[in-house]
Amino acid sequence: MSRSYRRAFPLVITRVEGAVVEDVNGNSYIDFTSGLGFLPLGGNHPEIVKAIKDQLNEYSLYNPAAAYHEKLLELAEELSRIVPIRGDVRFIFCDSGGEAIDLAIKTARWHSGRRVILSFIGEYHGSVGESLTASTDLKSRRLLARISDMLYLPSIDCENCPLGLSSERCGAECVEEMRSHVEAVAPDDLAGIIFNPLGLGRGVLMRSEKYISRLLEVVKDLRALAIADEVLTAPARTGRWFALDRWNAKVDLVCLGSPLASGLPIGVIAAREEVLDLELGMHDQSGGSLLSIASAVATLRIIRDEGLVERSERIGRRVLGRLRDLVEDLELGWRARGVGMLLGLEVAGERAEEDARMLVNELFRIGLLVWRMGSTILLTPPLNIEENLLDRGLELLEEKIREFSRLSRAS
């Protein structure tokens, strides 16, 4: 393997069962990462396994680009009921979230006849093609020869307003500044903006309804398209089918990835009918293997039938309250935030990122898998995690944070 292939944990896995990961040495870990977000139902869910096996038994892996398949239509119908697109919706299926974002950006340029795409600093959208140009991870960007027609502006965290405004005084002035900048540097040439509703990339950024609403209004005023990256936030991760649903927001294009298919490779672009007006043959690669499609149909059905959207909201509120009580009790100056079962514990201090890295490693050592974006420790347990495993994992987390607090005070 190339040394660029990073692993989150020094772990050789033999089995994943629900929210429990087992390694070759017989150790078991509670997984609060859901396989870095790709396993919303945990590992080895019997109905997902059955859907994949049934697909193999029926007509195997016949290329979706070669013939029509009812499974593709079934998935499109399932998604059309919940996707946050206004009006009639159309889909393109591909093989990854990054590929979906790449094609969504190209589609915005084709549809609008314009070139410039606005992206936000700190957000990650992928590592191939246009999705890489929209990301701002320095190491992966070293492979990029040039950046063309891409505009970057700061990603806004409404809980830490860059203008120092409270929620009561907010008039979304930051969005007006964005508009002024776009009109100054790319007059009449903005094809679209791409954003993650929760600003994922360096943690979880909280957005107000006023910010999201005004952002989408300005995009429309500029005659551009709004592209939402929901690869890690959908389905159901945020206590809603889509993060955008928290503000009842509609966009022009939505991109989904492997969590939709419980970890199997897939990418989906959902868009207003008139936006996906690509000419015949411009993109005729019908990606997403039939195993992925079958897994995605089963994933959506399980989430709906087991009430996991509502459970994500309910469990998330309880866990968030518990984390906030902990950091307040310890007077750490940290912040616990998030929605649904996408929660972040933002470490503070001069060595915040080093401390967060150390805590992730220490938690791994005692049997709990969490992950990190910058100085934020992320908790994304499976939506259907058993209550006893959830409570045990939280106990391990609290124990380690209390130990960290004691050592910090002693030093």
Secondary structure, DSSP 8 states (H G I E B T S, - for coil): --TT---SSS--EEEEEBTEEEETTS-EEEESSTTTTT-TT-B--HHHHHHHHHHHHHHTT--TTTS--HHHHHHHHHHHTT--BSSSEEEEEES-HHHHHHHHHHHHHHHHS--EEEEEET----SSHHHHHT---HHHHTT-----SEEEEE---GGG-TT---TTT---HHHHHHHHHHHHHSTT-EEEEEE-TT-TTSS-----HHHHHHHHHHHHHTT-EEEEE-TTTTTTTTSSSSGGGGGT--BSEEEE-GGGGTTS--EEEEEETTT----TTSS----S-HHHHHHHHHHHHHHHHTTHHHHHHHHHHHHHHHHHHHHHHHT---EEEEETTEEEEE--STTHHHHHHHHHHHHHHTTEE-EEETTEEEE---TT--HHHHHHHHHHHHHHHHHHHHHHHH-
